[in-house]
Structure formats: structure tokens, C-alpha cells
Amino acid sequence: MRYEDQRALRTLIDHNHTAALGTVTADGAPFVSYVLYAVERRAGYDPTFLLLLSRLSAHTGHLLADPRLSLLITAVPTSVADPQALARVTIQGEAVPIAREAPEYPAAKACYLHQLPGQEHLFALPDFTLFRVQLYEARYIGGFGRAFTLDTAKLAAVLTMNIAGPA
């Protein structure tokens, strides 16, 4: 994977905070919904994603029963003339709830709110749970002929790379 593709993937993930969330229902059927996410980068840990989800939502119940998930993040559809050339990444992982009394909860909450400040009111509601997504694999499509599968280590490297400098 070239540096340009790594940079494009990092930008896609960092500049979007919306994703389609795929979960598994109790009877094994796929279920897709829409969520917001924040990228968490903690010293000494691989990067993760944070999701703030209501226990009243079907997808939260699915994750509590079976934590496996997929997140699909796409570029803005108007960014290309041909929708098949749209940059996108599908991330596979597992959701782990973070208890409000856990020592890492305040830092995770602060990270989420730094990226999504308009969501602060949801933390006051008792049915919302903060989840940390343990990342397993990603499939990035950067356009025609630019498709890459990244394991956990390669995805972590992209999410921590320095992208400063000219485009």
C-alpha cells in the first residue's frame, strides 16, 4: 500500500465521524444501522474506535449479545462523479462496553467529546453506553484498482502515522 493510499485512508477515517454499523441479530441475521464514532489514540495501545450507543437501540442489544461488528465509512458521495470510485473502508472488530466507573472512562469520554462535542447531552442519559471497538481487520477501497486488506498491525500503523506535510 503506497503512502498516498495510507494517507487517504487516514484522512477518510479522521474526517468522517459517521458509519454504517453492521451487527448480528439473535437469530444470526445481519443488521445495519447508522452511528457516530470517534477515533481513540492512547499511549501504549493500538488505536480504537469509540461508539456511544443507546441501550434502547436494536444494535446495542445485538452487540451486548454478540460483540462482533463491521463499520463502513465512506467518502462524501459528491466527491466523485462515479459512485463505484467512492473511497470507503469496512472495519471489522469487536465492541467492548466501558463501564462508567472504569478508570479509563473519563479519558474515553473526553476523547469522544473532543471529536463530537455536540453529543455531550447523551452522556447524561442513563441508557447510553460507551463502547471501545477492538479492531481486527480493514478492507479499504480507494477507487478502481486500489483495494487493500489491512490486519490489525497495518491498520494501527495507518491510524498513528504522521500525515503532516504537502498532499
Residue pairs with C-beta under 8 A, 6 or more apart in sequence:
1 140
1 148
1 150
1 154
5 140
5 142
5 146
5 148
6 157
6 158
6 161
7 161
7 163
7 167
8 87
8 142
9 87
9 89
9 138
9 140
9 142
9 158
10 158
10 159
10 161
10 163
11 163
12 73
12 75
12 87
12 88
12 89
13 39
13 73
13 89
13 159
14 39
16 73
16 74
16 75
17 36
17 37
17 38
17 115
17 116
18 34
18 35
18 36
18 37
18 73
19 34
19 35
19 36
19 37
19 71
19 72
19 73
20 32
20 33
20 34
20 35
20 71
20 72
21 32
21 33
21 34
21 35
21 51
21 59
21 69
21 70
21 71
22 30
22 31
22 32
22 69
22 70
22 71
22 72
23 30
23 31
23 32
23 33
23 58
23 59
23 62
23 63
23 66
23 68
23 69
24 30
24 31
24 62
24 66
24 68
25 31
25 58
25 62
26 62
26 65
31 58
31 59
31 62
33 57
33 58
33 59
35 51
35 53
35 59
35 71
36 51
36 52
36 116
36 119
37 49
37 50
37 51
37 71
37 73
37 133
38 49
38 50
38 111
38 112
38 114
38 115
38 116
39 47
39 48
39 49
39 50
39 115
39 159
40 47
40 48
40 49
40 50
40 108
40 111
40 112
40 132
41 47
41 159
41 160
42 48
42 107
46 135
46 152
46 156
46 159
47 135
47 155
47 156
47 159
47 160
48 132
48 133
48 134
48 135
49 71
49 91
49 93
49 132
49 133
49 135
50 108
50 111
50 112
50 130
50 131
50 132
50 133
51 95
51 130
51 131
51 133
52 112
52 116
52 119
52 122
52 123
52 128
52 129
52 130
52 131
53 59
53 60
53 63
53 128
53 129
53 131
54 60
54 122
54 125
54 127
54 128
54 129
55 61
55 64
55 127
55 128
55 129
56 127
60 129
63 69
63 95
63 131
64 97
67 94
67 95
67 96
68 92
68 93
68 94
69 92
69 93
69 94
69 95
69 133
70 90
70 91
70 92
70 93
71 90
71 91
71 93
71 133
72 88
72 89
72 90
72 91
73 88
73 89
73 91
74 86
74 87
74 88
75 86
75 87
75 88
77 83
77 86
79 86
79 87
80 86
80 87
80 143
84 144
85 143
85 144
86 141
86 143
87 140
87 141
87 142
87 143
88 140
88 141
89 138
89 139
89 140
89 141
90 138
90 139
91 133
91 135
91 137
91 138
91 155
92 135
92 136
92 137
92 138
93 133
93 134
93 135
93 136
94 133
94 134
94 136
95 131
95 132
95 133
95 134
96 131
96 132
96 133
96 134
97 129
97 130
97 131
98 104
98 105
98 108
98 129
98 130
98 131
98 132
99 105
100 130
105 130
108 130
108 132
109 123
109 130
112 119
112 130
113 119
113 120
113 123
122 128
135 152
135 155
135 156
136 151
136 152
137 149
137 150
137 151
137 152
137 155
138 149
138 150
138 155
139 147
139 148
139 149
139 150
140 147
140 148
140 149
140 150
141 147
142 148
150 158
